[in-house]
Amino acid sequence: MKSFSQRVFVVLVVLAVVAVVTLAMLPTPVAVDLAEIGRGSLVVTITDDGRTRIRERYVVSAPLSGRLVRIRHKPGDEVTAQETSLTTIEPTDPGLLDPRTIAQSEARVKAAEARLKQATPRLESARVALNHAETELGRLRQLATRNAGSQQALDAQQVTFRQAGNNYSTAEFEIEIAGFELDVAKAALSRGTDDQRSDGWDFPVSSPISGRVLRVFQESSTIVNAGDPILEVGDPTDLEVEVDVLSTDAVRIRPGSRVMLEQWGGIKSLPATVRLIEPSAFTKVSALGIEEQRVNVIIDFTGPPDSRPSLADGYRVEASVVEWESDNVLKVPTGALFRDRDSWAVFVVRDSCARLTHVDVGHRNDNEAEVVTGLNEGDRVVLYPGDRIEDGVAIEERDAS
């Protein structure tokens, strides 16, 4: 009896050991994250950084050469079209004279004074001759009325009177010319005063538009030439966005495409639309040192300016141009997709096991993809499958806590 009990005990111990070994050799379910396939909206975008810019900028240049009066306006100051005086251009000061030029100018002044003195006696002589001819003409006219003088003498005296008048006018012009020449000669030596330089000769420069001063190129008083830039004005509320995208992305963008502007500093994204894809690309070196062909895309805001009161010229934004969108799409997280040979595949949960399933994928973005075939609504797929996940492997959902 005792030996029988011992045999039974041994058999039970052996069975227990076999059971423990068998259980230890059974595969342990792999803990994974799962996602359920469902329908919803899917938006495919082309996203890149951009910057705001004022649509119309006006560079105010000097309309003529002269001395620019110091500009009192600062960036941000409001200006009104054709009313706000931005600055004034005054005549320039005369140039400095070297000793030889001064001596020549002084000699010209003395020569002009001498010509004026020379012309003065001639004017007096011409005046005396004119008075005498006028008196003699009057006397002959009286004799002619009494038939005491000849008509021939009267006609000759009339000619003499006209010649005397012409000589007197010539002498007057000589006096005026000599005076003008003297003024010119003195002006060459004159330095002038501030009142003389600006009295009636200054030229005000006004703003072409109503807006704000953006930049001041030349603040201090200086000599400017015609066409030199003075300052820049614009309307800060009239903004647009410039985004440079890869040329391979630009071919998929169309004018009128919806745009979402984010990461601009506000809480909500700003609505916008594509106005223009520039027809010419340019080369840009990326941060990794790779040359890329990029194209500028110009975007217009569709909301009112008061929806972005703090946004100004040259600010950074992140623009997401909508390439494709739909409200009812069967979609799968991109984290569940992987490449199996030449097609996309996922691991679908079947009877607590992972089953390899090939799928056809349509449109996709960074987070989700459109499922064309291979999955049904309600299927559960493994997210981010690792090396331990294979077809038929037992799995269990990881505890969210």
SULKAMO-V724846 format. One record per backbone hydrogen bond with DSSP energy under -1.0 kcal/mol. NH is the residue of the N-H (numbers start at 1). CO is the residue of the C=O. If there is no record, write none. Layout:
BEGIN
nh,co
NH,CO
NH,CO
END
This chain:
BEGIN
nh,co
5,1
6,2
7,3
8,4
9,5
10,6
11,7
12,8
13,9
14,10
15,11
16,12
17,13
18,14
19,15
20,16
21,17
22,18
23,19
24,20
25,21
30,394
32,396
35,381
37,379
40,329
42,326
44,324
46,321
48,319
50,317
51,242
52,315
53,240
55,238
58,233
60,231
62,228
66,224
67,90
68,222
69,88
71,219
76,213
77,74
79,211
82,207
83,80
84,80
86,205
87,205
89,203
90,67
102,98
103,99
104,100
105,101
106,102
107,103
108,104
109,105
110,106
111,107
112,108
113,109
114,110
115,111
116,112
117,113
118,114
119,115
120,116
123,119
124,120
125,121
126,122
127,123
128,124
129,125
130,126
131,127
132,128
133,129
134,130
135,131
136,132
137,133
138,134
139,135
140,136
141,137
142,138
143,139
144,140
145,141
147,144
148,143
154,150
155,151
156,152
157,153
158,154
159,155
160,156
161,157
162,158
163,159
164,160
165,161
166,162
167,163
168,164
169,165
170,166
171,167
172,168
173,169
174,170
175,171
176,172
177,173
178,174
179,175
180,176
181,177
182,178
183,179
184,180
185,181
186,182
187,183
188,184
189,186
197,193
198,194
199,195
200,198
203,89
205,87
207,84
211,79
212,234
213,77
214,232
215,232
217,230
218,230
224,66
227,62
228,225
230,60
231,60
232,215
233,58
234,212
238,235
239,237
240,53
241,299
242,51
243,297
245,295
247,293
249,246
250,246
251,247
252,249
253,250
256,274
257,254
259,272
260,320
261,270
262,318
270,261
272,259
273,300
274,257
275,298
276,298
278,296
282,294
284,292
286,290
289,286
292,284
294,282
295,245
297,243
298,276
299,241
300,273
302,271
307,304
308,305
311,308
314,52
315,312
317,50
318,262
319,48
320,260
321,46
322,258
323,44
324,44
326,42
329,40
331,38
332,369
334,367
336,333
338,345
340,343
343,340
345,338
346,357
348,355
349,380
350,353
353,350
354,393
355,348
357,346
359,344
360,373
362,370
365,368
369,332
370,363
371,330
372,360
378,37
379,376
381,35
382,347
383,33
384,335
389,386
392,354
393,390
395,352
396,30
398,32
END
